Amino acid sequence: MSQIDFIEENINNLGELDRPEFNYLYQYAEHFYNTYSEKEISYIKYLFKLIRDNDFPDKYNRQLITIKWIEDKIQFINHFNQRCYEENGELYITPILQEVTVDQYINTSINIRKNIVGDQLWKQKLYKPNKYASYNNYIFNNCCSTSIYNDEIINIFNSVSNIKIEDLIQNIIELGGRKAECYEDEFRTYTKLGFLPISVCKWDDRLAPKKWLELNHMLDESGRPIQELLNDHNYQLIIPRHDIIFFIYYGTTIQKNYKEWLNSVEYSIDYKTAKLKRDTIYNNLLEGI
């Protein structure tokens, strides 16, 4: 069988190919589409690269991707119900979240959190299942999940690099997410997407997520605060303590960075006060509609 015959026979059945067959197809595919525009070639190359990556089958199902001939042109067809785009040599997937049951959400979120690396794990807390009964819960293809309650984005879990947090938040906005809160290092992520900062409070160790305490070595194995053990030596732990900002979605972008914005506002006395200030303004806006 010639290279072209092999490609023609398998181009619509990528999910059925084993790894050696797919690598063969990838290796010679360029000869098959070298008559197309540079943009089309680049797009298809990155598609093949994404599918060919060894970790792809673990993140997504290759059978959800096909390539077809439409009007004498080769086109990428996907069944994720979302688009892909190329940026700086990488192919990104734009998620379309689907509403699921509480059990589906919890199970998916637990698995997603197992794959979250670095210091991002502590930033989003997974609550007990009964709390999600009153939430609208969403997942995307077992790699992203979120919840919305009273128009507020409750948490966002994402374990893959091919999905940007900005694209995920944009989808959440489309689902009705109109209120959000974040730590100061994520300030520009939300303001660029149209969220307006309303209030802010300082970090409170008493409200710190347990995972944050564990990752920052704040507890010993018995659960006792390490600082208590260090007091006799007059030693203070220096670890990041982020301000918490509360937002309302207005659809307009502000250009200020966090420090510039902070110079024009006052801290709320605590977390509850800052949240209440944001929620009061939001409820007043709803009454005025």
Helices and strands as residue ranges (DSSP letters): H 3-10, G 14-16, H 19-32, H 38-52, H 56-59, G 62-64, E 65-70, E 73-78, E 84-87, E 90-93, E 98-99, H 102-114, G 118-123, G 129-134, E 136-140, E 144-149, E 152-158, H 165-174, E 179-183, G 184-186, H 187-191, E 195-201, G 205-207, H 210-215, H 226-230, G 231-233, E 244-249, H 258-262, H 271-288
